[in-house]
Amino acid sequence: MQRTPATSASAAHALNLVTELQSRFVQALEKLAITEGSSQRLAAVEWCRDEGKHGGGVRFETADGDLIGRGSVNVSQVHYDDLPEKKLGSANAISTIIHPVHPLAPSVHIHISWTEMKNGQGYWRMMADLNPSNENPAHTAQFFAALKQAAPAQFDEAKAQGERYFYIPALGRHRGVAHFYLESYSTSDADADYALARSVGEAAIDTYVDILKQVLQSPEQATDAQQAAQLAYHTLYFFQVLTLDRGTTTGLLVHDQNDVGIMGSLPAYVDRDLLHTWVDRMPAPQEKLLESLIAALPATTPALVDAQVKAKLAAVVRNHYRTYPEAIAMQASGDSTPPTVKNHS
């Protein structure tokens, strides 16, 4: 099925950038796999919005390998060129998450997007965060240093926004250890903004691949305690994404044509028992959301989060916020909250 591209020149420019970042990341991961003697590769999966009339995307995904337990590198372009009543012109993004098998190798989340309104205004969203199950301070410092070099003038603001966004109030802790987040970023210099988005994306990708390489080529083996810490952290990641992450929630509320792709950030296995211990910490009505998420998981320990389960979880999140629309205000935010759902309405 053919995807119709957006007509805007700036949308095409942004799509070119995120597609190049996608290729850069996929090729680097596969090159590392070859170096490590692994046969694991990422397979392309395409999806269409309204049968391609309003765009769609392609993600490169992998699961259950010897290097990556779950991984998704998704690029999308959604637009409403033929719908004058829509405020949104187009949204162009790369959103990626890698969960390695090795407990000493951190997960990573990277998101770069350009949103363009029909009134000509537009803004960037840039996110990069390192998510180790077992932190290595040297890796944290390396990731931060790369992002500071990529965005020296914006780094302090991005770090502060990231630490606000990835904080989990119910648990009194953060998801991840190195956070970079610029929301609704736009200056009077469009070329400089574009260059910044490229610089942040390339720095996050290249640095993460180097960190992953360091771990895979190290003789250090994970202990049983570190293995257990990985499952606990993946459970925390699952919890944060499905109860706080505004990007995931708004994506599910806007449409239901890429649910498995939107849920691509979820790790392969989570601990249902650990999730149960957090229900009483949730403010109303979010305890209902967490209870429903747990009910959608298989009754095994650990619980496998496969494509079928992802579809069930997506339905749970969508139904919850349709029932309790006021709860969307409880989602995470940095310095500003983009009206994503309203823009698509």
TORKOL-4160 file (C-alpha; in steps of 0.2 Angstrom, whole numbers, padded with zeros to 4 digits, m for minus):
345
<pt num="1" X="0000" Y="0000" Z="0000"/>
<pt num="2" X="0007" Y="0017" Z="m0005"/>
<pt num="3" X="0010" Y="0031" Z="0008"/>
<pt num="4" X="0005" Y="0048" Z="0002"/>
<pt num="5" X="0019" Y="0060" Z="0008"/>
<pt num="6" X="0015" Y="0077" Z="0015"/>
<pt num="7" X="0016" Y="0092" Z="0003"/>
<pt num="8" X="0026" Y="0104" Z="0014"/>
<pt num="9" X="0044" Y="0106" Z="0010"/>
<pt num="10" X="0049" Y="0108" Z="0028"/>
<pt num="11" X="0040" Y="0091" Z="0032"/>
<pt num="12" X="0049" Y="0083" Z="0018"/>
<pt num="13" X="0065" Y="0090" Z="0025"/>
<pt num="14" X="0061" Y="0083" Z="0042"/>
<pt num="15" X="0057" Y="0066" Z="0036"/>
<pt num="16" X="0073" Y="0065" Z="0027"/>
<pt num="17" X="0082" Y="0069" Z="0043"/>
<pt num="18" X="0073" Y="0056" Z="0054"/>
<pt num="19" X="0075" Y="0043" Z="0040"/>
<pt num="20" X="0094" Y="0046" Z="0039"/>
<pt num="21" X="0095" Y="0044" Z="0058"/>
<pt num="22" X="0085" Y="0028" Z="0057"/>
<pt num="23" X="0097" Y="0021" Z="0044"/>
<pt num="24" X="0112" Y="0027" Z="0054"/>
<pt num="25" X="0105" Y="0017" Z="0070"/>
<pt num="26" X="0100" Y="0001" Z="0061"/>
<pt num="27" X="0116" Y="0000" Z="0051"/>
<pt num="28" X="0126" Y="0003" Z="0067"/>
<pt num="29" X="0117" Y="m0010" Z="0077"/>
<pt num="30" X="0118" Y="m0023" Z="0063"/>
<pt num="31" X="0137" Y="m0019" Z="0060"/>
<pt num="32" X="0139" Y="m0023" Z="0079"/>
<pt num="33" X="0129" Y="m0039" Z="0078"/>
<pt num="34" X="0141" Y="m0045" Z="0064"/>
<pt num="35" X="0156" Y="m0040" Z="0074"/>
<pt num="36" X="0149" Y="m0050" Z="0089"/>
<pt num="37" X="0146" Y="m0065" Z="0078"/>
<pt num="38" X="0127" Y="m0063" Z="0080"/>
<pt num="39" X="0114" Y="m0067" Z="0066"/>
<pt num="40" X="0102" Y="m0055" Z="0074"/>
<pt num="41" X="0095" Y="m0042" Z="0062"/>
<pt num="42" X="0081" Y="m0029" Z="0062"/>
<pt num="43" X="0066" Y="m0032" Z="0050"/>
<pt num="44" X="0056" Y="m0018" Z="0042"/>
<pt num="45" X="0038" Y="m0017" Z="0046"/>
<pt num="46" X="0027" Y="m0004" Z="0036"/>
<pt num="47" X="0011" Y="0003" Z="0042"/>
<pt num="48" X="m0001" Y="0016" Z="0034"/>
<pt num="49" X="m0013" Y="0029" Z="0041"/>
<pt num="50" X="m0030" Y="0028" Z="0033"/>
<pt num="51" X="m0023" Y="0016" Z="0020"/>
<pt num="52" X="m0009" Y="0028" Z="0016"/>
<pt num="53" X="m0019" Y="0043" Z="0012"/>
<pt num="54" X="m0013" Y="0052" Z="0028"/>
<pt num="55" X="0005" Y="0045" Z="0028"/>
<pt num="56" X="0011" Y="0031" Z="0040"/>
<pt num="57" X="0028" Y="0024" Z="0043"/>
<pt num="58" X="0041" Y="0010" Z="0044"/>
<pt num="59" X="0049" Y="0003" Z="0059"/>
<pt num="60" X="0064" Y="m0009" Z="0060"/>
<pt num="61" X="0061" Y="m0021" Z="0074"/>
<pt num="62" X="0069" Y="m0036" Z="0082"/>
<pt num="63" X="0065" Y="m0047" Z="0097"/>
<pt num="64" X="0071" Y="m0062" Z="0107"/>
<pt num="65" X="0089" Y="m0062" Z="0099"/>
<pt num="66" X="0105" Y="m0065" Z="0108"/>
<pt num="67" X="0110" Y="m0047" Z="0108"/>
<pt num="68" X="0093" Y="m0037" Z="0109"/>
<pt num="69" X="0078" Y="m0043" Z="0118"/>
<pt num="70" X="0067" Y="m0030" Z="0111"/>
<pt num="71" X="0071" Y="m0016" Z="0099"/>
<pt num="72" X="0061" Y="m0004" Z="0088"/>
<pt num="73" X="0067" Y="0010" Z="0077"/>
<pt num="74" X="0052" Y="0019" Z="0070"/>
<pt num="75" X="0050" Y="0033" Z="0058"/>
<pt num="76" X="0033" Y="0040" Z="0054"/>
<pt num="77" X="0025" Y="0055" Z="0044"/>
<pt num="78" X="0007" Y="0059" Z="0047"/>
<pt num="79" X="m0001" Y="0073" Z="0039"/>
<pt num="80" X="m0018" Y="0081" Z="0035"/>
<pt num="81" X="m0015" Y="0090" Z="0018"/>
<pt num="82" X="m0033" Y="0086" Z="0012"/>
<pt num="83" X="m0042" Y="0091" Z="0028"/>
<pt num="84" X="m0043" Y="0110" Z="0030"/>
<pt num="85" X="m0052" Y="0108" Z="0047"/>
<pt num="86" X="m0037" Y="0100" Z="0055"/>
<pt num="87" X="m0025" Y="0112" Z="0064"/>
<pt num="88" X="m0010" Y="0100" Z="0062"/>
<pt num="89" X="m0001" Y="0100" Z="0045"/>
<pt num="90" X="0011" Y="0086" Z="0048"/>
<pt num="91" X="0021" Y="0076" Z="0062"/>
<pt num="92" X="0037" Y="0068" Z="0057"/>
<pt num="93" X="0047" Y="0058" Z="0069"/>
<pt num="94" X="0060" Y="0045" Z="0074"/>
<pt num="95" X="0056" Y="0036" Z="0090"/>
<pt num="96" X="0067" Y="0022" Z="0095"/>
<pt num="97" X="0070" Y="0010" Z="0110"/>
<pt num="98" X="0083" Y="m0004" Z="0112"/>
<pt num="99" X="0082" Y="m0016" Z="0126"/>
<pt num="100" X="0098" Y="m0027" Z="0126"/>
<pt num="101" X="0099" Y="m0045" Z="0133"/>
<pt num="102" X="0114" Y="m0042" Z="0143"/>
<pt num="103" X="0110" Y="m0035" Z="0160"/>
<pt num="104" X="0125" Y="m0024" Z="0160"/>
<pt num="105" X="0120" Y="m0016" Z="0144"/>
<pt num="106" X="0108" Y="m0001" Z="0146"/>
<pt num="107" X="0092" Y="0002" Z="0136"/>
<pt num="108" X="0091" Y="0018" Z="0127"/>
<pt num="109" X="0076" Y="0029" Z="0121"/>
<pt num="110" X="0078" Y="0042" Z="0107"/>
<pt num="111" X="0065" Y="0053" Z="0100"/>
<pt num="112" X="0067" Y="0067" Z="0087"/>
<pt num="113" X="0052" Y="0075" Z="0079"/>
<pt num="114" X="0046" Y="0090" Z="0069"/>
<pt num="115" X="0028" Y="0095" Z="0071"/>
<pt num="116" X="0021" Y="0108" Z="0059"/>
<pt num="117" X="0004" Y="0117" Z="0060"/>
<pt num="118" X="m0006" Y="0124" Z="0045"/>
<pt num="119" X="m0003" Y="0141" Z="0051"/>
<pt num="120" X="0015" Y="0139" Z="0047"/>
<pt num="121" X="0022" Y="0137" Z="0065"/>
<pt num="122" X="0032" Y="0122" Z="0069"/>
<pt num="123" X="0043" Y="0115" Z="0083"/>
<pt num="124" X="0055" Y="0101" Z="0087"/>
<pt num="125" X="0054" Y="0088" Z="0101"/>
<pt num="126" X="0071" Y="0081" Z="0105"/>
<pt num="127" X="0073" Y="0067" Z="0118"/>
<pt num="128" X="0087" Y="0055" Z="0123"/>
<pt num="129" X="0089" Y="0045" Z="0139"/>
<pt num="130" X="0100" Y="0031" Z="0145"/>
<pt num="131" X="0091" Y="0018" Z="0154"/>
<pt num="132" X="0102" Y="0005" Z="0163"/>
<pt num="133" X="0096" Y="m0009" Z="0174"/>
<pt num="134" X="0113" Y="m0009" Z="0183"/>
<pt num="135" X="0121" Y="0008" Z="0181"/>
<pt num="136" X="0139" Y="0011" Z="0175"/>
<pt num="137" X="0143" Y="0029" Z="0180"/>
<pt num="138" X="0156" Y="0030" Z="0166"/>
<pt num="139" X="0143" Y="0026" Z="0153"/>
<pt num="140" X="0131" Y="0039" Z="0161"/>
<pt num="141" X="0145" Y="0052" Z="0160"/>
<pt num="142" X="0149" Y="0047" Z="0142"/>
<pt num="143" X="0131" Y="0049" Z="0137"/>
<pt num="144" X="0129" Y="0066" Z="0145"/>
<pt num="145" X="0146" Y="0072" Z="0138"/>
<pt num="146" X="0141" Y="0068" Z="0120"/>
<pt num="147" X="0124" Y="0077" Z="0122"/>
<pt num="148" X="0132" Y="0092" Z="0130"/>
<pt num="149" X="0144" Y="0093" Z="0115"/>
<pt num="150" X="0130" Y="0091" Z="0103"/>
<pt num="151" X="0119" Y="0105" Z="0111"/>
<pt num="152" X="0131" Y="0115" Z="0122"/>
<pt num="153" X="0119" Y="0130" Z="0123"/>
<pt num="154" X="0103" Y="0120" Z="0126"/>
<pt num="155" X="0111" Y="0106" Z="0137"/>
<pt num="156" X="0107" Y="0113" Z="0155"/>
<pt num="157" X="0089" Y="0117" Z="0150"/>
<pt num="158" X="0087" Y="0100" Z="0141"/>
<pt num="159" X="0094" Y="0090" Z="0156"/>
<pt num="160" X="0082" Y="0099" Z="0168"/>
<pt num="161" X="0067" Y="0096" Z="0157"/>
<pt num="162" X="0072" Y="0078" Z="0156"/>
<pt num="163" X="0073" Y="0076" Z="0174"/>
<pt num="164" X="0056" Y="0083" Z="0177"/>
<pt num="165" X="0048" Y="0072" Z="0163"/>
<pt num="166" X="0056" Y="0056" Z="0168"/>
<pt num="167" X="0052" Y="0057" Z="0187"/>
<pt num="168" X="0039" Y="0045" Z="0193"/>
<pt num="169" X="0030" Y="0053" Z="0208"/>
<pt num="170" X="0022" Y="0037" Z="0214"/>
<pt num="171" X="0039" Y="0029" Z="0216"/>
<pt num="172" X="0049" Y="0044" Z="0221"/>
<pt num="173" X="0062" Y="0040" Z="0208"/>
<pt num="174" X="0067" Y="0043" Z="0189"/>
<pt num="175" X="0066" Y="0031" Z="0174"/>
<pt num="176" X="0084" Y="0031" Z="0168"/>
<pt num="177" X="0100" Y="0040" Z="0173"/>
<pt num="178" X="0104" Y="0052" Z="0159"/>
<pt num="179" X="0090" Y="0063" Z="0153"/>
<pt num="180" X="0089" Y="0075" Z="0138"/>
<pt num="181" X="0073" Y="0083" Z="0133"/>
<pt num="182" X="0068" Y="0099" Z="0123"/>
<pt num="183" X="0049" Y="0101" Z="0121"/>
<pt num="184" X="0042" Y="0113" Z="0108"/>
<pt num="185" X="0059" Y="0119" Z="0103"/>
<pt num="186" X="0060" Y="0133" Z="0090"/>
<pt num="187" X="0070" Y="0148" Z="0087"/>
<pt num="188" X="0070" Y="0161" Z="0073"/>
<pt num="189" X="0084" Y="0151" Z="0064"/>
<pt num="190" X="0076" Y="0136" Z="0056"/>
<pt num="191" X="0092" Y="0130" Z="0049"/>
<pt num="192" X="0101" Y="0130" Z="0066"/>
<pt num="193" X="0086" Y="0121" Z="0074"/>
<pt num="194" X="0087" Y="0108" Z="0060"/>
<pt num="195" X="0106" Y="0106" Z="0063"/>
<pt num="196" X="0103" Y="0104" Z="0082"/>
<pt num="197" X="0090" Y="0090" Z="0079"/>
<pt num="198" X="0103" Y="0081" Z="0068"/>
<pt num="199" X="0117" Y="0084" Z="0081"/>
<pt num="200" X="0107" Y="0077" Z="0095"/>
<pt num="201" X="0101" Y="0062" Z="0086"/>
<pt num="202" X="0118" Y="0057" Z="0079"/>
<pt num="203" X="0126" Y="0060" Z="0096"/>
<pt num="204" X="0114" Y="0049" Z="0105"/>
<pt num="205" X="0115" Y="0035" Z="0092"/>
<pt num="206" X="0133" Y="0035" Z="0090"/>
<pt num="207" X="0137" Y="0036" Z="0109"/>
<pt num="208" X="0124" Y="0022" Z="0113"/>
<pt num="209" X="0131" Y="0010" Z="0100"/>
<pt num="210" X="0149" Y="0013" Z="0108"/>
<pt num="211" X="0142" Y="0010" Z="0125"/>
<pt num="212" X="0134" Y="m0006" Z="0119"/>
<pt num="213" X="0150" Y="m0012" Z="0111"/>
<pt num="214" X="0160" Y="m0009" Z="0127"/>
<pt num="215" X="0148" Y="m0020" Z="0137"/>
<pt num="216" X="0147" Y="m0034" Z="0124"/>
<pt num="217" X="0166" Y="m0034" Z="0122"/>
<pt num="218" X="0169" Y="m0034" Z="0141"/>
<pt num="219" X="0173" Y="m0051" Z="0149"/>
<pt num="220" X="0162" Y="m0046" Z="0164"/>
<pt num="221" X="0148" Y="m0057" Z="0167"/>
<pt num="222" X="0131" Y="m0052" Z="0175"/>
<pt num="223" X="0128" Y="m0059" Z="0192"/>
<pt num="224" X="0111" Y="m0067" Z="0198"/>
<pt num="225" X="0107" Y="m0051" Z="0207"/>
<pt num="226" X="0110" Y="m0040" Z="0191"/>
<pt num="227" X="0099" Y="m0052" Z="0181"/>
<pt num="228" X="0085" Y="m0049" Z="0194"/>
<pt num="229" X="0088" Y="m0030" Z="0194"/>
<pt num="230" X="0086" Y="m0031" Z="0175"/>
<pt num="231" X="0068" Y="m0038" Z="0176"/>
<pt num="232" X="0064" Y="m0026" Z="0190"/>
<pt num="233" X="0070" Y="m0011" Z="0180"/>
<pt num="234" X="0061" Y="m0017" Z="0164"/>
<pt num="235" X="0045" Y="m0018" Z="0175"/>
<pt num="236" X="0048" Y="0000" Z="0180"/>
<pt num="237" X="0050" Y="0005" Z="0162"/>
<pt num="238" X="0034" Y="m0003" Z="0158"/>
<pt num="239" X="0026" Y="0006" Z="0172"/>
<pt num="240" X="0032" Y="0023" Z="0167"/>
<pt num="241" X="0028" Y="0021" Z="0149"/>
<pt num="242" X="0010" Y="0015" Z="0152"/>
<pt num="243" X="0005" Y="0027" Z="0166"/>
<pt num="244" X="0015" Y="0043" Z="0163"/>
<pt num="245" X="0023" Y="0044" Z="0146"/>
<pt num="246" X="0013" Y="0057" Z="0137"/>
<pt num="247" X="0019" Y="0053" Z="0119"/>
<pt num="248" X="0013" Y="0035" Z="0121"/>
<pt num="249" X="m0004" Y="0040" Z="0128"/>
<pt num="250" X="m0007" Y="0053" Z="0115"/>
<pt num="251" X="m0002" Y="0042" Z="0101"/>
<pt num="252" X="m0014" Y="0029" Z="0106"/>
<pt num="253" X="m0028" Y="0042" Z="0108"/>
<pt num="254" X="m0025" Y="0050" Z="0091"/>
<pt num="255" X="m0028" Y="0033" Z="0081"/>
<pt num="256" X="m0028" Y="0014" Z="0083"/>
<pt num="257" X="m0018" Y="0010" Z="0066"/>
<pt num="258" X="m0001" Y="0007" Z="0074"/>
<pt num="259" X="m0004" Y="0001" Z="0091"/>
<pt num="260" X="0010" Y="m0013" Z="0091"/>
<pt num="261" X="0022" Y="0000" Z="0084"/>
<pt num="262" X="0017" Y="0013" Z="0097"/>
<pt num="263" X="0020" Y="0000" Z="0111"/>
<pt num="264" X="0037" Y="m0004" Z="0103"/>
<pt num="265" X="0046" Y="0003" Z="0118"/>
<pt num="266" X="0040" Y="m0010" Z="0130"/>
<pt num="267" X="0052" Y="m0023" Z="0136"/>
<pt num="268" X="0050" Y="m0042" Z="0133"/>
<pt num="269" X="0047" Y="m0047" Z="0151"/>
<pt num="270" X="0040" Y="m0039" Z="0167"/>
<pt num="271" X="0036" Y="m0044" Z="0184"/>
<pt num="272" X="0017" Y="m0044" Z="0188"/>
<pt num="273" X="0020" Y="m0046" Z="0207"/>
<pt num="274" X="0031" Y="m0030" Z="0207"/>
<pt num="275" X="0018" Y="m0021" Z="0198"/>
<pt num="276" X="0005" Y="m0026" Z="0210"/>
<pt num="277" X="0015" Y="m0018" Z="0225"/>
<pt num="278" X="0013" Y="m0001" Z="0216"/>
<pt num="279" X="m0006" Y="m0001" Z="0214"/>
<pt num="280" X="m0009" Y="0007" Z="0231"/>
<pt num="281" X="0004" Y="0021" Z="0228"/>
<pt num="282" X="m0006" Y="0027" Z="0213"/>
<pt num="283" X="m0017" Y="0042" Z="0214"/>
<pt num="284" X="m0035" Y="0040" Z="0208"/>
<pt num="285" X="m0040" Y="0035" Z="0195"/>
<pt num="286" X="m0023" Y="0029" Z="0190"/>
<pt num="287" X="m0024" Y="0014" Z="0201"/>
<pt num="288" X="m0038" Y="0008" Z="0190"/>
<pt num="289" X="m0027" Y="0010" Z="0175"/>
<pt num="290" X="m0013" Y="0000" Z="0183"/>
<pt num="291" X="m0025" Y="m0014" Z="0189"/>
<pt num="292" X="m0031" Y="m0016" Z="0171"/>
<pt num="293" X="m0014" Y="m0016" Z="0164"/>
<pt num="294" X="m0009" Y="m0030" Z="0175"/>
<pt num="295" X="m0025" Y="m0040" Z="0171"/>
<pt num="296" X="m0020" Y="m0039" Z="0152"/>
<pt num="297" X="m0003" Y="m0047" Z="0156"/>
<pt num="298" X="m0002" Y="m0066" Z="0155"/>
<pt num="299" X="m0002" Y="m0074" Z="0172"/>
<pt num="300" X="0016" Y="m0080" Z="0172"/>
<pt num="301" X="0032" Y="m0075" Z="0181"/>
<pt num="302" X="0040" Y="m0066" Z="0172"/>
<pt num="303" X="0025" Y="m0061" Z="0160"/>
<pt num="304" X="0029" Y="m0060" Z="0142"/>
<pt num="305" X="0024" Y="m0044" Z="0133"/>
<pt num="306" X="0022" Y="m0050" Z="0115"/>
<pt num="307" X="0012" Y="m0042" Z="0100"/>
<pt num="308" X="m0004" Y="m0049" Z="0106"/>
<pt num="309" X="m0002" Y="m0043" Z="0124"/>
<pt num="310" X="0004" Y="m0026" Z="0117"/>
<pt num="311" X="m0013" Y="m0024" Z="0108"/>
<pt num="312" X="m0022" Y="m0028" Z="0124"/>
<pt num="313" X="m0012" Y="m0015" Z="0133"/>
<pt num="314" X="m0015" Y="m0002" Z="0120"/>
<pt num="315" X="m0034" Y="m0005" Z="0122"/>
<pt num="316" X="m0033" Y="m0003" Z="0141"/>
<pt num="317" X="m0024" Y="0014" Z="0140"/>
<pt num="318" X="m0036" Y="0020" Z="0126"/>
<pt num="319" X="m0051" Y="0015" Z="0136"/>
<pt num="320" X="m0045" Y="0022" Z="0152"/>
<pt num="321" X="m0042" Y="0040" Z="0146"/>
<pt num="322" X="m0058" Y="0040" Z="0136"/>
<pt num="323" X="m0067" Y="0035" Z="0153"/>
<pt num="324" X="m0056" Y="0047" Z="0163"/>
<pt num="325" X="m0051" Y="0061" Z="0151"/>
<pt num="326" X="m0046" Y="0072" Z="0166"/>
<pt num="327" X="m0032" Y="0060" Z="0170"/>
<pt num="328" X="m0022" Y="0065" Z="0155"/>
<pt num="329" X="m0017" Y="0080" Z="0165"/>
<pt num="330" X="m0007" Y="0068" Z="0176"/>
<pt num="331" X="0004" Y="0063" Z="0162"/>
<pt num="332" X="0023" Y="0068" Z="0163"/>
<pt num="333" X="0028" Y="0085" Z="0156"/>
<pt num="334" X="0044" Y="0095" Z="0154"/>
<pt num="335" X="0042" Y="0114" Z="0153"/>
<pt num="336" X="0027" Y="0114" Z="0142"/>
<pt num="337" X="0013" Y="0102" Z="0136"/>
<pt num="338" X="0009" Y="0101" Z="0118"/>
<pt num="339" X="m0009" Y="0099" Z="0113"/>
<pt num="340" X="m0006" Y="0084" Z="0103"/>
<pt num="341" X="m0023" Y="0076" Z="0104"/>
<pt num="342" X="m0032" Y="0093" Z="0100"/>
<pt num="343" X="m0020" Y="0096" Z="0085"/>
<pt num="344" X="m0026" Y="0079" Z="0077"/>
<pt num="345" X="m0044" Y="0082" Z="0081"/>
